[in-house]
Amino acid sequence: MAGVIAAVIGSNHTAFAATINVKGSEAGSFVTANFSYDGVTPALLGISAGHDNIGGRFNSQTISEAAVSTGSCTAPDGSAGQRFVLVHATGVDTTIKVSCIPMGSPAPIALAVQDP
């Protein structure tokens, strides 16, 4: 079942054409991982939990790595910020209804149905 859903979403890009309003909250923490996607900068391991109006309660675990980029940016409060570029990210979000597995940037997201 999971392979069929992932194949359909991966091949049908118009499935994402509609706007979906997601409302929820999430809390978690992250630490530096003993791992690097590019061998230059260490990745971060993040673990969190939350609730949203799509799948209800969820747990998340993600490994991601960002690199400092050239140029500047402005933070939401108007102060000067530092621009970062995502090197790569891999993670799993699990709910009772659906598991969303980001396969890393820029690959599409695969969905797998999980038994309650």
PDB file as gemmi writes it, atoms N, CA and C in Angstrom:
CRYST1    1.000    1.000    1.000  90.00  90.00  90.00 P 1                      
ATOM      1  N   MET A   1       0.823  -1.193   0.000  1.00  0.00           N  
ATOM      2  CA  MET A   1       0.000   0.000   0.000  1.00  0.00           C  
ATOM      3  C   MET A   1       0.866   1.256   0.000  1.00  0.00           C  
ATOM      4  N   ALA A   2       1.923   1.279   0.805  1.00  0.00           N  
ATOM      5  CA  ALA A   2       2.779   2.467   0.899  1.00  0.00           C  
ATOM      6  C   ALA A   2       3.439   2.775  -0.439  1.00  0.00           C  
ATOM      7  N   GLY A   3       3.916   1.744  -1.124  1.00  0.00           N  
ATOM      8  CA  GLY A   3       4.559   1.952  -2.415  1.00  0.00           C  
ATOM      9  C   GLY A   3       3.615   2.536  -3.445  1.00  0.00           C  
ATOM     10  N   VAL A   4       2.373   2.112  -3.432  1.00  0.00           N  
ATOM     11  CA  VAL A   4       1.376   2.612  -4.371  1.00  0.00           C  
ATOM     12  C   VAL A   4       1.106   4.081  -4.117  1.00  0.00           C  
ATOM     13  N   ILE A   5       0.924   4.466  -2.870  1.00  0.00           N  
ATOM     14  CA  ILE A   5       0.655   5.877  -2.547  1.00  0.00           C  
ATOM     15  C   ILE A   5       1.844   6.738  -2.919  1.00  0.00           C  
ATOM     16  N   ALA A   6       3.059   6.311  -2.586  1.00  0.00           N  
ATOM     17  CA  ALA A   6       4.257   7.084  -2.901  1.00  0.00           C  
ATOM     18  C   ALA A   6       4.421   7.243  -4.407  1.00  0.00           C  
ATOM     19  N   ALA A   7       4.154   6.190  -5.161  1.00  0.00           N  
ATOM     20  CA  ALA A   7       4.286   6.254  -6.614  1.00  0.00           C  
ATOM     21  C   ALA A   7       3.272   7.214  -7.220  1.00  0.00           C  
ATOM     22  N   VAL A   8       2.055   7.215  -6.710  1.00  0.00           N  
ATOM     23  CA  VAL A   8       1.016   8.106  -7.228  1.00  0.00           C  
ATOM     24  C   VAL A   8       1.368   9.558  -6.952  1.00  0.00           C  
ATOM     25  N   ILE A   9       1.807   9.858  -5.741  1.00  0.00           N  
ATOM     26  CA  ILE A   9       2.160  11.236  -5.397  1.00  0.00           C  
ATOM     27  C   ILE A   9       3.396  11.679  -6.151  1.00  0.00           C  
ATOM     28  N   GLY A  10       4.384  10.791  -6.278  1.00  0.00           N  
ATOM     29  CA  GLY A  10       5.608  11.137  -6.990  1.00  0.00           C  
ATOM     30  C   GLY A  10       5.379  11.412  -8.464  1.00  0.00           C  
ATOM     31  N   SER A  11       4.386  10.762  -9.073  1.00  0.00           N  
ATOM     32  CA  SER A  11       4.160  10.934 -10.502  1.00  0.00           C  
ATOM     33  C   SER A  11       3.057  11.939 -10.822  1.00  0.00           C  
ATOM     34  N   ASN A  12       2.211  12.303  -9.861  1.00  0.00           N  
ATOM     35  CA  ASN A  12       1.098  13.209 -10.101  1.00  0.00           C  
ATOM     36  C   ASN A  12       1.340  14.520  -9.352  1.00  0.00           C  
ATOM     37  N   HIS A  13       2.089  15.436  -9.987  1.00  0.00           N  
ATOM     38  CA  HIS A  13       2.443  16.684  -9.323  1.00  0.00           C  
ATOM     39  C   HIS A  13       1.253  17.619  -9.162  1.00  0.00           C  
ATOM     40  N   THR A  14       0.165  17.424  -9.895  1.00  0.00           N  
ATOM     41  CA  THR A  14      -1.014  18.270  -9.734  1.00  0.00           C  
ATOM     42  C   THR A  14      -1.765  17.920  -8.457  1.00  0.00           C  
ATOM     43  N   ALA A  15      -1.384  16.842  -7.774  1.00  0.00           N  
ATOM     44  CA  ALA A  15      -2.035  16.487  -6.514  1.00  0.00           C  
ATOM     45  C   ALA A  15      -1.785  17.557  -5.459  1.00  0.00           C  
ATOM     46  N   PHE A  16      -0.765  18.395  -5.643  1.00  0.00           N  
ATOM     47  CA  PHE A  16      -0.425  19.428  -4.677  1.00  0.00           C  
ATOM     48  C   PHE A  16      -0.921  20.807  -5.094  1.00  0.00           C  
ATOM     49  N   ALA A  17      -1.819  20.884  -6.068  1.00  0.00           N  
ATOM     50  CA  ALA A  17      -2.253  22.158  -6.617  1.00  0.00           C  
ATOM     51  C   ALA A  17      -3.159  22.951  -5.677  1.00  0.00           C  
ATOM     52  N   ALA A  18      -3.872  22.307  -4.763  1.00  0.00           N  
ATOM     53  CA  ALA A  18      -4.807  22.999  -3.883  1.00  0.00           C  
ATOM     54  C   ALA A  18      -4.093  23.571  -2.659  1.00  0.00           C  
ATOM     55  N   THR A  19      -4.655  24.626  -2.092  1.00  0.00           N  
ATOM     56  CA  THR A  19      -4.138  25.206  -0.863  1.00  0.00           C  
ATOM     57  C   THR A  19      -4.789  24.517   0.327  1.00  0.00           C  
ATOM     58  N   ILE A  20      -3.977  24.099   1.270  1.00  0.00           N  
ATOM     59  CA  ILE A  20      -4.468  23.461   2.489  1.00  0.00           C  
ATOM     60  C   ILE A  20      -3.997  24.285   3.669  1.00  0.00           C  
ATOM     61  N   ASN A  21      -4.923  24.748   4.494  1.00  0.00           N  
ATOM     62  CA  ASN A  21      -4.566  25.510   5.681  1.00  0.00           C  
ATOM     63  C   ASN A  21      -4.280  24.547   6.824  1.00  0.00           C  
ATOM     64  N   VAL A  22      -3.053  24.604   7.332  1.00  0.00           N  
ATOM     65  CA  VAL A  22      -2.649  23.743   8.435  1.00  0.00           C  
ATOM     66  C   VAL A  22      -2.541  24.601   9.682  1.00  0.00           C  
ATOM     67  N   LYS A  23      -3.214  24.156  10.745  1.00  0.00           N  
ATOM     68  CA  LYS A  23      -3.156  24.844  12.027  1.00  0.00           C  
ATOM     69  C   LYS A  23      -2.721  23.834  13.074  1.00  0.00           C  
ATOM     70  N   GLY A  24      -1.793  24.227  13.906  1.00  0.00           N  
ATOM     71  CA  GLY A  24      -1.330  23.319  14.946  1.00  0.00           C  
ATOM     72  C   GLY A  24      -0.229  23.937  15.769  1.00  0.00           C  
ATOM     73  N   SER A  25       0.364  23.110  16.606  1.00  0.00           N  
ATOM     74  CA  SER A  25       1.489  23.554  17.430  1.00  0.00           C  
ATOM     75  C   SER A  25       2.485  22.414  17.542  1.00  0.00           C  
ATOM     76  N   GLU A  26       3.736  22.776  17.841  1.00  0.00           N  
ATOM     77  CA  GLU A  26       4.802  21.797  17.919  1.00  0.00           C  
ATOM     78  C   GLU A  26       5.848  22.291  18.907  1.00  0.00           C  
ATOM     79  N   ALA A  27       6.444  21.374  19.652  1.00  0.00           N  
ATOM     80  CA  ALA A  27       7.533  21.703  20.564  1.00  0.00           C  
ATOM     81  C   ALA A  27       8.577  20.604  20.468  1.00  0.00           C  
ATOM     82  N   GLY A  28       9.841  20.972  20.606  1.00  0.00           N  
ATOM     83  CA  GLY A  28      10.889  19.970  20.506  1.00  0.00           C  
ATOM     84  C   GLY A  28      12.241  20.547  20.840  1.00  0.00           C  
ATOM     85  N   SER A  29      13.273  19.768  20.565  1.00  0.00           N  
ATOM     86  CA  SER A  29      14.638  20.202  20.819  1.00  0.00           C  
ATOM     87  C   SER A  29      15.551  19.621  19.752  1.00  0.00           C  
ATOM     88  N   PHE A  30      16.781  20.153  19.667  1.00  0.00           N  
ATOM     89  CA  PHE A  30      17.737  19.633  18.703  1.00  0.00           C  
ATOM     90  C   PHE A  30      19.137  19.643  19.314  1.00  0.00           C  
ATOM     91  N   VAL A  31      19.976  18.766  18.803  1.00  0.00           N  
ATOM     92  CA  VAL A  31      21.375  18.677  19.215  1.00  0.00           C  
ATOM     93  C   VAL A  31      22.229  18.498  17.967  1.00  0.00           C  
ATOM     94  N   THR A  32      23.507  18.814  18.085  1.00  0.00           N  
ATOM     95  CA  THR A  32      24.433  18.577  16.994  1.00  0.00           C  
ATOM     96  C   THR A  32      24.636  17.072  16.841  1.00  0.00           C  
ATOM     97  N   ALA A  33      24.504  16.577  15.626  1.00  0.00           N  
ATOM     98  CA  ALA A  33      24.641  15.138  15.361  1.00  0.00           C  
ATOM     99  C   ALA A  33      26.092  14.809  15.015  1.00  0.00           C  
ATOM    100  N   ASN A  34      26.494  13.608  15.302  1.00  0.00           N  
ATOM    101  CA  ASN A  34      27.820  13.127  14.920  1.00  0.00           C  
ATOM    102  C   ASN A  34      27.726  12.594  13.488  1.00  0.00           C  
ATOM    103  N   PHE A  35      27.334  13.491  12.559  1.00  0.00           N  
ATOM    104  CA  PHE A  35      27.042  13.118  11.186  1.00  0.00           C  
ATOM    105  C   PHE A  35      27.071  14.374  10.335  1.00  0.00           C  
ATOM    106  N   SER A  36      27.452  14.240   9.081  1.00  0.00           N  
ATOM    107  CA  SER A  36      27.431  15.354   8.138  1.00  0.00           C  
ATOM    108  C   SER A  36      27.078  14.820   6.753  1.00  0.00           C  
ATOM    109  N   TYR A  37      26.180  15.511   6.054  1.00  0.00           N  
ATOM    110  CA  TYR A  37      25.836  15.105   4.698  1.00  0.00           C  
ATOM    111  C   TYR A  37      26.974  15.418   3.724  1.00  0.00           C  
ATOM    112  N   ASP A  38      27.645  16.555   3.924  1.00  0.00           N  
ATOM    113  CA  ASP A  38      28.677  16.974   2.979  1.00  0.00           C  
ATOM    114  C   ASP A  38      30.095  16.879   3.536  1.00  0.00           C  
ATOM    115  N   GLY A  39      30.254  16.439   4.788  1.00  0.00           N  
ATOM    116  CA  GLY A  39      31.580  16.320   5.381  1.00  0.00           C  
ATOM    117  C   GLY A  39      32.182  17.644   5.814  1.00  0.00           C  
ATOM    118  N   VAL A  40      31.432  18.737   5.714  1.00  0.00           N  
ATOM    119  CA  VAL A  40      31.944  20.063   6.069  1.00  0.00           C  
ATOM    120  C   VAL A  40      31.367  20.547   7.389  1.00  0.00           C  
ATOM    121  N   THR A  41      30.057  20.552   7.483  1.00  0.00           N  
ATOM    122  CA  THR A  41      29.352  21.057   8.657  1.00  0.00           C  
ATOM    123  C   THR A  41      28.577  19.926   9.312  1.00  0.00           C  
ATOM    124  N   PRO A  42      28.581  19.854  10.654  1.00  0.00           N  
ATOM    125  CA  PRO A  42      27.778  18.802  11.296  1.00  0.00           C  
ATOM    126  C   PRO A  42      26.278  19.061  11.117  1.00  0.00           C  
ATOM    127  N   ALA A  43      25.535  17.988  11.024  1.00  0.00           N  
ATOM    128  CA  ALA A  43      24.079  18.078  10.909  1.00  0.00           C  
ATOM    129  C   ALA A  43      23.472  18.241  12.303  1.00  0.00           C  
ATOM    130  N   LEU A  44      22.186  18.531  12.346  1.00  0.00           N  
ATOM    131  CA  LEU A  44      21.439  18.645  13.593  1.00  0.00           C  
ATOM    132  C   LEU A  44      20.407  17.542  13.654  1.00  0.00           C  
ATOM    133  N   LEU A  45      20.200  16.973  14.828  1.00  0.00           N  
ATOM    134  CA  LEU A  45      19.151  15.987  15.063  1.00  0.00           C  
ATOM    135  C   LEU A  45      18.061  16.673  15.861  1.00  0.00           C  
ATOM    136  N   GLY A  46      16.865  16.726  15.315  1.00  0.00           N  
ATOM    137  CA  GLY A  46      15.738  17.358  15.991  1.00  0.00           C  
ATOM    138  C   GLY A  46      14.655  16.348  16.303  1.00  0.00           C  
ATOM    139  N   ILE A  47      14.094  16.442  17.495  1.00  0.00           N  
ATOM    140  CA  ILE A  47      12.996  15.573  17.923  1.00  0.00           C  
ATOM    141  C   ILE A  47      11.888  16.478  18.448  1.00  0.00           C  
ATOM    142  N   SER A  48      10.658  16.242  17.990  1.00  0.00           N  
ATOM    143  CA  SER A  48       9.558  17.093  18.433  1.00  0.00           C  
ATOM    144  C   SER A  48       8.248  16.315  18.446  1.00  0.00           C  
ATOM    145  N   ALA A  49       7.246  16.931  19.031  1.00  0.00           N  
ATOM    146  CA  ALA A  49       5.889  16.379  19.073  1.00  0.00           C  
ATOM    147  C   ALA A  49       4.914  17.539  18.974  1.00  0.00           C  
ATOM    148  N   GLY A  50       3.729  17.257  18.451  1.00  0.00           N  
ATOM    149  CA  GLY A  50       2.746  18.320  18.320  1.00  0.00           C  
ATOM    150  C   GLY A  50       1.387  17.786  17.930  1.00  0.00           C  
ATOM    151  N   HIS A  51       0.539  18.713  17.487  1.00  0.00           N  
ATOM    152  CA  HIS A  51      -0.841  18.400  17.099  1.00  0.00           C  
ATOM    153  C   HIS A  51      -1.229  19.358  15.985  1.00  0.00           C  
ATOM    154  N   ASP A  52      -1.914  18.849  14.945  1.00  0.00           N  
ATOM    155  CA  ASP A  52      -2.424  19.724  13.892  1.00  0.00           C  
ATOM    156  C   ASP A  52      -3.796  19.257  13.424  1.00  0.00           C  
ATOM    157  N   ASN A  53      -4.408  20.053  12.546  1.00  0.00           N  
ATOM    158  CA  ASN A  53      -5.751  19.736  12.077  1.00  0.00           C  
ATOM    159  C   ASN A  53      -5.754  18.755  10.907  1.00  0.00           C  
ATOM    160  N   ILE A  54      -4.604  18.276  10.453  1.00  0.00           N  
ATOM    161  CA  ILE A  54      -4.532  17.319   9.352  1.00  0.00           C  
ATOM    162  C   ILE A  54      -4.509  15.887   9.874  1.00  0.00           C  
ATOM    163  N   GLY A  55      -3.553  15.567  10.734  1.00  0.00           N  
ATOM    164  CA  GLY A  55      -3.397  14.204  11.218  1.00  0.00           C  
ATOM    165  C   GLY A  55      -3.541  14.043  12.714  1.00  0.00           C  
ATOM    166  N   GLY A  56      -3.813  15.134  13.426  1.00  0.00           N  
ATOM    167  CA  GLY A  56      -3.924  15.063  14.887  1.00  0.00           C  
ATOM    168  C   GLY A  56      -2.556  15.087  15.544  1.00  0.00           C  
ATOM    169  N   ARG A  57      -2.376  14.276  16.568  1.00  0.00           N  
ATOM    170  CA  ARG A  57      -1.095  14.231  17.284  1.00  0.00           C  
ATOM    171  C   ARG A  57      -0.023  13.605  16.405  1.00  0.00           C  
ATOM    172  N   PHE A  58       1.213  14.120  16.518  1.00  0.00           N  
ATOM    173  CA  PHE A  58       2.315  13.564  15.744  1.00  0.00           C  
ATOM    174  C   PHE A  58       3.622  13.648  16.518  1.00  0.00           C  
ATOM    175  N   ASN A  59       4.561  12.812  16.109  1.00  0.00           N  
ATOM    176  CA  ASN A  59       5.945  12.835  16.592  1.00  0.00           C  
ATOM    177  C   ASN A  59       6.827  13.002  15.370  1.00  0.00           C  
ATOM    178  N   SER A  60       7.963  13.682  15.545  1.00  0.00           N  
ATOM    179  CA  SER A  60       8.838  13.956  14.422  1.00  0.00           C  
ATOM    180  C   SER A  60      10.294  13.765  14.824  1.00  0.00           C  
ATOM    181  N   GLN A  61      11.093  13.214  13.915  1.00  0.00           N  
ATOM    182  CA  GLN A  61      12.535  13.130  14.102  1.00  0.00           C  
ATOM    183  C   GLN A  61      13.176  13.480  12.771  1.00  0.00           C  
ATOM    184  N   THR A  62      14.096  14.451  12.777  1.00  0.00           N  
ATOM    185  CA  THR A  62      14.701  14.940  11.541  1.00  0.00           C  
ATOM    186  C   THR A  62      16.191  15.159  11.726  1.00  0.00           C  
ATOM    187  N   ILE A  63      16.958  14.804  10.712  1.00  0.00           N  
ATOM    188  CA  ILE A  63      18.378  15.165  10.647  1.00  0.00           C  
ATOM    189  C   ILE A  63      18.488  16.147   9.497  1.00  0.00           C  
ATOM    190  N   SER A  64      19.033  17.329   9.766  1.00  0.00           N  
ATOM    191  CA  SER A  64      19.163  18.347   8.727  1.00  0.00           C  
ATOM    192  C   SER A  64      20.501  19.048   8.847  1.00  0.00           C  
ATOM    193  N   GLU A  65      20.960  19.577   7.723  1.00  0.00           N  
ATOM    194  CA  GLU A  65      22.222  20.307   7.701  1.00  0.00           C  
ATOM    195  C   GLU A  65      22.051  21.555   6.855  1.00  0.00           C  
ATOM    196  N   ALA A  66      22.507  22.682   7.377  1.00  0.00           N  
ATOM    197  CA  ALA A  66      22.449  23.946   6.654  1.00  0.00           C  
ATOM    198  C   ALA A  66      23.848  24.548   6.596  1.00  0.00           C  
ATOM    199  N   ALA A  67      24.114  25.281   5.530  1.00  0.00           N  
ATOM    200  CA  ALA A  67      25.408  25.944   5.363  1.00  0.00           C  
ATOM    201  C   ALA A  67      25.181  27.447   5.288  1.00  0.00           C  
ATOM    202  N   VAL A  68      26.137  28.200   5.803  1.00  0.00           N  
ATOM    203  CA  VAL A  68      26.068  29.662   5.734  1.00  0.00           C  
ATOM    204  C   VAL A  68      26.163  30.068   4.273  1.00  0.00           C  
ATOM    205  N   SER A  69      25.306  30.975   3.869  1.00  0.00           N  
ATOM    206  CA  SER A  69      25.255  31.442   2.487  1.00  0.00           C  
ATOM    207  C   SER A  69      25.724  32.884   2.414  1.00  0.00           C  
ATOM    208  N   THR A  70      26.044  33.329   1.216  1.00  0.00           N  
ATOM    209  CA  THR A  70      26.434  34.721   1.034  1.00  0.00           C  
ATOM    210  C   THR A  70      25.192  35.600   1.060  1.00  0.00           C  
ATOM    211  N   GLY A  71      25.403  36.853   1.336  1.00  0.00           N  
ATOM    212  CA  GLY A  71      24.300  37.797   1.377  1.00  0.00           C  
ATOM    213  C   GLY A  71      23.685  37.874   2.763  1.00  0.00           C  
ATOM    214  N   SER A  72      22.810  38.821   2.917  1.00  0.00           N  
ATOM    215  CA  SER A  72      22.153  39.006   4.199  1.00  0.00           C  
ATOM    216  C   SER A  72      20.653  38.901   4.006  1.00  0.00           C  
ATOM    217  N   CYS A  73      19.958  38.884   5.130  1.00  0.00           N  
ATOM    218  CA  CYS A  73      18.506  38.852   5.083  1.00  0.00           C  
ATOM    219  C   CYS A  73      17.981  39.628   6.282  1.00  0.00           C  
ATOM    220  N   THR A  74      16.683  39.840   6.307  1.00  0.00           N  
ATOM    221  CA  THR A  74      16.061  40.563   7.407  1.00  0.00           C  
ATOM    222  C   THR A  74      15.158  39.618   8.175  1.00  0.00           C  
ATOM    223  N   ALA A  75      15.347  39.561   9.476  1.00  0.00           N  
ATOM    224  CA  ALA A  75      14.533  38.714  10.350  1.00  0.00           C  
ATOM    225  C   ALA A  75      13.128  39.306  10.467  1.00  0.00           C  
ATOM    226  N   PRO A  76      12.156  38.494  10.897  1.00  0.00           N  
ATOM    227  CA  PRO A  76      10.780  38.998  11.030  1.00  0.00           C  
ATOM    228  C   PRO A  76      10.648  40.228  11.932  1.00  0.00           C  
ATOM    229  N   ASP A  77      11.548  40.373  12.919  1.00  0.00           N  
ATOM    230  CA  ASP A  77      11.477  41.550  13.798  1.00  0.00           C  
ATOM    231  C   ASP A  77      12.175  42.769  13.211  1.00  0.00           C  
ATOM    232  N   GLY A  78      12.706  42.654  11.973  1.00  0.00           N  
ATOM    233  CA  GLY A  78      13.345  43.779  11.309  1.00  0.00           C  
ATOM    234  C   GLY A  78      14.847  43.848  11.509  1.00  0.00           C  
ATOM    235  N   SER A  79      15.416  43.020  12.354  1.00  0.00           N  
ATOM    236  CA  SER A  79      16.864  43.031  12.579  1.00  0.00           C  
ATOM    237  C   SER A  79      17.587  42.290  11.451  1.00  0.00           C  
ATOM    238  N   ALA A  80      18.900  42.543  11.365  1.00  0.00           N  
ATOM    239  CA  ALA A  80      19.711  41.884  10.345  1.00  0.00           C  
ATOM    240  C   ALA A  80      19.862  40.404  10.678  1.00  0.00           C  
ATOM    241  N   GLY A  81      19.831  39.562   9.665  1.00  0.00           N  
ATOM    242  CA  GLY A  81      19.963  38.132   9.873  1.00  0.00           C  
ATOM    243  C   GLY A  81      21.045  37.534   9.001  1.00  0.00           C  
ATOM    244  N   GLN A  82      21.316  36.266   9.184  1.00  0.00           N  
ATOM    245  CA  GLN A  82      22.283  35.524   8.378  1.00  0.00           C  
ATOM    246  C   GLN A  82      21.536  34.539   7.496  1.00  0.00           C  
ATOM    247  N   ARG A  83      21.880  34.477   6.239  1.00  0.00           N  
ATOM    248  CA  ARG A  83      21.228  33.575   5.299  1.00  0.00           C  
ATOM    249  C   ARG A  83      21.897  32.201   5.351  1.00  0.00           C  
ATOM    250  N   PHE A  84      21.079  31.151   5.374  1.00  0.00           N  
ATOM    251  CA  PHE A  84      21.557  29.765   5.354  1.00  0.00           C  
ATOM    252  C   PHE A  84      20.906  29.038   4.183  1.00  0.00           C  
ATOM    253  N   VAL A  85      21.598  28.037   3.660  1.00  0.00           N  
ATOM    254  CA  VAL A  85      21.082  27.207   2.582  1.00  0.00           C  
ATOM    255  C   VAL A  85      20.996  25.778   3.102  1.00  0.00           C  
ATOM    256  N   LEU A  86      19.869  25.116   2.851  1.00  0.00           N  
ATOM    257  CA  LEU A  86      19.699  23.737   3.269  1.00  0.00           C  
ATOM    258  C   LEU A  86      20.604  22.841   2.431  1.00  0.00           C  
ATOM    259  N   VAL A  87      21.484  22.087   3.088  1.00  0.00           N  
ATOM    260  CA  VAL A  87      22.341  21.127   2.403  1.00  0.00           C  
ATOM    261  C   VAL A  87      21.529  19.869   2.107  1.00  0.00           C  
ATOM    262  N   HIS A  88      20.887  19.344   3.127  1.00  0.00           N  
ATOM    263  CA  HIS A  88      20.046  18.151   2.971  1.00  0.00           C  
ATOM    264  C   HIS A  88      19.278  17.936   4.263  1.00  0.00           C  
ATOM    265  N   ALA A  89      18.143  17.279   4.170  1.00  0.00           N  
ATOM    266  CA  ALA A  89      17.355  16.941   5.352  1.00  0.00           C  
ATOM    267  C   ALA A  89      16.636  15.627   5.123  1.00  0.00           C  
ATOM    268  N   THR A  90      16.566  14.824   6.163  1.00  0.00           N  
ATOM    269  CA  THR A  90      15.842  13.566   6.120  1.00  0.00           C  
ATOM    270  C   THR A  90      15.092  13.438   7.434  1.00  0.00           C  
ATOM    271  N   GLY A  91      13.834  13.039   7.381  1.00  0.00           N  
ATOM    272  CA  GLY A  91      13.086  12.926   8.624  1.00  0.00           C  
ATOM    273  C   GLY A  91      11.846  12.088   8.485  1.00  0.00           C  
ATOM    274  N   VAL A  92      11.233  11.830   9.619  1.00  0.00           N  
ATOM    275  CA  VAL A  92       9.997  11.063   9.669  1.00  0.00           C  
ATOM    276  C   VAL A  92       9.027  11.763  10.604  1.00  0.00           C  
ATOM    277  N   ASP A  93       7.816  12.007  10.130  1.00  0.00           N  
ATOM    278  CA  ASP A  93       6.719  12.511  10.953  1.00  0.00           C  
ATOM    279  C   ASP A  93       5.697  11.393  11.056  1.00  0.00           C  
ATOM    280  N   THR A  94       5.331  10.997  12.255  1.00  0.00           N  
ATOM    281  CA  THR A  94       4.410   9.889  12.437  1.00  0.00           C  
ATOM    282  C   THR A  94       3.151  10.339  13.160  1.00  0.00           C  
ATOM    283  N   THR A  95       1.987  10.014  12.589  1.00  0.00           N  
ATOM    284  CA  THR A  95       0.705  10.230  13.237  1.00  0.00           C  
ATOM    285  C   THR A  95      -0.026   8.890  13.271  1.00  0.00           C  
ATOM    286  N   ILE A  96      -1.154   8.854  13.920  1.00  0.00           N  
ATOM    287  CA  ILE A  96      -1.936   7.620  13.952  1.00  0.00           C  
ATOM    288  C   ILE A  96      -2.502   7.342  12.561  1.00  0.00           C  
ATOM    289  N   LYS A  97      -2.836   8.384  11.809  1.00  0.00           N  
ATOM    290  CA  LYS A  97      -3.482   8.211  10.509  1.00  0.00           C  
ATOM    291  C   LYS A  97      -2.495   8.013   9.367  1.00  0.00           C  
ATOM    292  N   VAL A  98      -1.460   8.874   9.270  1.00  0.00           N  
ATOM    293  CA  VAL A  98      -0.553   8.872   8.123  1.00  0.00           C  
ATOM    294  C   VAL A  98       0.864   9.161   8.584  1.00  0.00           C  
ATOM    295  N   SER A  99       1.850   8.537   7.952  1.00  0.00           N  
ATOM    296  CA  SER A  99       3.253   8.865   8.177  1.00  0.00           C  
ATOM    297  C   SER A  99       3.762   9.605   6.955  1.00  0.00           C  
ATOM    298  N   CYS A 100       4.358  10.768   7.146  1.00  0.00           N  
ATOM    299  CA  CYS A 100       4.953  11.540   6.062  1.00  0.00           C  
ATOM    300  C   CYS A 100       6.466  11.420   6.184  1.00  0.00           C  
ATOM    301  N   ILE A 101       7.108  10.946   5.140  1.00  0.00           N  
ATOM    302  CA  ILE A 101       8.544  10.723   5.198  1.00  0.00           C  
ATOM    303  C   ILE A 101       9.214  11.625   4.175  1.00  0.00           C  
ATOM    304  N   PRO A 102       9.767  12.786   4.594  1.00  0.00           N  
ATOM    305  CA  PRO A 102      10.511  13.611   3.649  1.00  0.00           C  
ATOM    306  C   PRO A 102      11.758  12.848   3.213  1.00  0.00           C  
ATOM    307  N   MET A 103      11.919  12.617   1.935  1.00  0.00           N  
ATOM    308  CA  MET A 103      13.036  11.833   1.429  1.00  0.00           C  
ATOM    309  C   MET A 103      14.268  12.691   1.209  1.00  0.00           C  
ATOM    310  N   GLY A 104      14.246  13.911   1.664  1.00  0.00           N  
ATOM    311  CA  GLY A 104      15.378  14.824   1.502  1.00  0.00           C  
ATOM    312  C   GLY A 104      15.096  15.831   0.410  1.00  0.00           C  
ATOM    313  N   SER A 105      15.777  16.934   0.471  1.00  0.00           N  
ATOM    314  CA  SER A 105      15.556  17.969  -0.518  1.00  0.00           C  
ATOM    315  C   SER A 105      16.349  17.624  -1.774  1.00  0.00           C  
ATOM    316  N   PRO A 106      15.875  17.845  -2.939  1.00  0.00           N  
ATOM    317  CA  PRO A 106      14.559  18.349  -3.294  1.00  0.00           C  
ATOM    318  C   PRO A 106      13.581  17.246  -3.696  1.00  0.00           C  
ATOM    319  N   ALA A 107      13.779  16.022  -3.240  1.00  0.00           N  
ATOM    320  CA  ALA A 107      12.908  14.901  -3.630  1.00  0.00           C  
ATOM    321  C   ALA A 107      11.485  15.098  -3.114  1.00  0.00           C  
ATOM    322  N   PRO A 108      10.487  14.480  -3.766  1.00  0.00           N  
ATOM    323  CA  PRO A 108       9.100  14.585  -3.296  1.00  0.00           C  
ATOM    324  C   PRO A 108       8.897  13.816  -1.990  1.00  0.00           C  
ATOM    325  N   ILE A 109       7.826  14.124  -1.313  1.00  0.00           N  
ATOM    326  CA  ILE A 109       7.494  13.460  -0.058  1.00  0.00           C  
ATOM    327  C   ILE A 109       6.739  12.173  -0.371  1.00  0.00           C  
ATOM    328  N   ALA A 110       7.120  11.099   0.297  1.00  0.00           N  
ATOM    329  CA  ALA A 110       6.400   9.820   0.163  1.00  0.00           C  
ATOM    330  C   ALA A 110       5.471   9.656   1.344  1.00  0.00           C  
ATOM    331  N   LEU A 111       4.289   9.139   1.107  1.00  0.00           N  
ATOM    332  CA  LEU A 111       3.319   8.914   2.189  1.00  0.00           C  
ATOM    333  C   LEU A 111       3.125   7.431   2.400  1.00  0.00           C  
ATOM    334  N   ALA A 112       3.026   7.040   3.656  1.00  0.00           N  
ATOM    335  CA  ALA A 112       2.786   5.634   3.978  1.00  0.00           C  
ATOM    336  C   ALA A 112       1.673   5.555   5.025  1.00  0.00           C  
ATOM    337  N   VAL A 113       0.673   4.737   4.775  1.00  0.00           N  
ATOM    338  CA  VAL A 113      -0.433   4.570   5.736  1.00  0.00           C  
ATOM    339  C   VAL A 113       0.041   3.691   6.876  1.00  0.00           C  
ATOM    340  N   GLN A 114      -0.257   4.122   8.089  1.00  0.00           N  
ATOM    341  CA  GLN A 114       0.135   3.370   9.290  1.00  0.00           C  
ATOM    342  C   GLN A 114      -1.114   2.865   9.983  1.00  0.00           C  
ATOM    343  N   ASP A 115      -1.092   1.611  10.412  1.00  0.00           N  
ATOM    344  CA  ASP A 115      -2.219   1.050  11.142  1.00  0.00           C  
ATOM    345  C   ASP A 115      -2.353   1.725  12.492  1.00  0.00           C  
ATOM    346  N   PRO A 116      -3.609   2.055  12.929  1.00  0.00           N  
ATOM    347  CA  PRO A 116      -3.797   2.699  14.240  1.00  0.00           C  
ATOM    348  C   PRO A 116      -3.470   1.756  15.386  1.00  0.00           C  
TER     349      PRO A 116                                                      
END                                                                             
